[in-house]
Amino acid sequence: GLLCADIAADSLHHAFLTNDFSESRLASYQKQWRDRLNKELQIGHWARRLYERLGNWQIERLHSLASNNGIPKLIAETEDFSFDWHGALILAMLKHLAGSAPVQALKALSRRNTAVHG
């Protein structure tokens, strides 16, 4: 919210400086916030939808996989970790799990999800 407020204030500031309040001038706000936030919003939306589809067993298994495969350490050692900018961390965790989690465990998680939601 604060980032968008800053972008809006900057867009309005430039509109006042140029005395240009046209639609095309003010559209810079839309372009700027999308450029800054769109990827984060898409990753967050995808992750939330995936997590919503999981049952209790799958959530427990996913947490176990994360704990047993170094995810807490990965998060702790990520220098630029920010709760507000979590897209890169989500992708890093998935990449890490894909490389280290037993394939059978991921397949079992997937089969269980299909059985529950299929």
Secondary structure as a PSIPRED ss2 file (coil, helix, strand):
# PSIPRED VFORMAT (PSIPRED V4.0)

   1 G C   1.000  0.000  0.000
   2 L H   0.000  1.000  0.000
   3 L H   0.000  1.000  0.000
   4 C H   0.000  1.000  0.000
   5 A H   0.000  1.000  0.000
   6 D H   0.000  1.000  0.000
   7 I H   0.000  1.000  0.000
   8 A H   0.000  1.000  0.000
   9 A H   0.000  1.000  0.000
  10 D H   0.000  1.000  0.000
  11 S H   0.000  1.000  0.000
  12 L H   0.000  1.000  0.000
  13 H H   0.000  1.000  0.000
  14 H H   0.000  1.000  0.000
  15 A H   0.000  1.000  0.000
  16 F H   0.000  1.000  0.000
  17 L H   0.000  1.000  0.000
  18 T H   0.000  1.000  0.000
  19 N C   1.000  0.000  0.000
  20 D C   1.000  0.000  0.000
  21 F C   1.000  0.000  0.000
  22 S C   1.000  0.000  0.000
  23 E H   0.000  1.000  0.000
  24 S H   0.000  1.000  0.000
  25 R H   0.000  1.000  0.000
  26 L H   0.000  1.000  0.000
  27 A H   0.000  1.000  0.000
  28 S H   0.000  1.000  0.000
  29 Y H   0.000  1.000  0.000
  30 Q H   0.000  1.000  0.000
  31 K H   0.000  1.000  0.000
  32 Q H   0.000  1.000  0.000
  33 W H   0.000  1.000  0.000
  34 R H   0.000  1.000  0.000
  35 D H   0.000  1.000  0.000
  36 R H   0.000  1.000  0.000
  37 L H   0.000  1.000  0.000
  38 N H   0.000  1.000  0.000
  39 K H   0.000  1.000  0.000
  40 E H   0.000  1.000  0.000
  41 L H   0.000  1.000  0.000
  42 Q H   0.000  1.000  0.000
  43 I H   0.000  1.000  0.000
  44 G H   0.000  1.000  0.000
  45 H H   0.000  1.000  0.000
  46 W H   0.000  1.000  0.000
  47 A H   0.000  1.000  0.000
  48 R H   0.000  1.000  0.000
  49 R H   0.000  1.000  0.000
  50 L H   0.000  1.000  0.000
  51 Y H   0.000  1.000  0.000
  52 E H   0.000  1.000  0.000
  53 R H   0.000  1.000  0.000
  54 L C   1.000  0.000  0.000
  55 G C   1.000  0.000  0.000
  56 N H   0.000  1.000  0.000
  57 W H   0.000  1.000  0.000
  58 Q H   0.000  1.000  0.000
  59 I H   0.000  1.000  0.000
  60 E H   0.000  1.000  0.000
  61 R H   0.000  1.000  0.000
  62 L H   0.000  1.000  0.000
  63 H H   0.000  1.000  0.000
  64 S H   0.000  1.000  0.000
  65 L H   0.000  1.000  0.000
  66 A H   0.000  1.000  0.000
  67 S H   0.000  1.000  0.000
  68 N H   0.000  1.000  0.000
  69 N C   1.000  0.000  0.000
  70 G C   1.000  0.000  0.000
  71 I H   0.000  1.000  0.000
  72 P H   0.000  1.000  0.000
  73 K H   0.000  1.000  0.000
  74 L H   0.000  1.000  0.000
  75 I H   0.000  1.000  0.000
  76 A H   0.000  1.000  0.000
  77 E H   0.000  1.000  0.000
  78 T C   1.000  0.000  0.000
  79 E C   1.000  0.000  0.000
  80 D C   1.000  0.000  0.000
  81 F C   1.000  0.000  0.000
  82 S C   1.000  0.000  0.000
  83 F C   1.000  0.000  0.000
  84 D C   1.000  0.000  0.000
  85 W C   1.000  0.000  0.000
  86 H C   1.000  0.000  0.000
  87 G H   0.000  1.000  0.000
  88 A H   0.000  1.000  0.000
  89 L H   0.000  1.000  0.000
  90 I H   0.000  1.000  0.000
  91 L H   0.000  1.000  0.000
  92 A H   0.000  1.000  0.000
  93 M H   0.000  1.000  0.000
  94 L H   0.000  1.000  0.000
  95 K H   0.000  1.000  0.000
  96 H H   0.000  1.000  0.000
  97 L H   0.000  1.000  0.000
  98 A H   0.000  1.000  0.000
  99 G H   0.000  1.000  0.000
 100 S H   0.000  1.000  0.000
 101 A C   1.000  0.000  0.000
 102 P C   1.000  0.000  0.000
 103 V H   0.000  1.000  0.000
 104 Q H   0.000  1.000  0.000
 105 A H   0.000  1.000  0.000
 106 L H   0.000  1.000  0.000
 107 K H   0.000  1.000  0.000
 108 A H   0.000  1.000  0.000
 109 L H   0.000  1.000  0.000
 110 S H   0.000  1.000  0.000
 111 R H   0.000  1.000  0.000
 112 R H   0.000  1.000  0.000
 113 N H   0.000  1.000  0.000
 114 T H   0.000  1.000  0.000
 115 A H   0.000  1.000  0.000
 116 V H   0.000  1.000  0.000
 117 H H   0.000  1.000  0.000
 118 G C   1.000  0.000  0.000
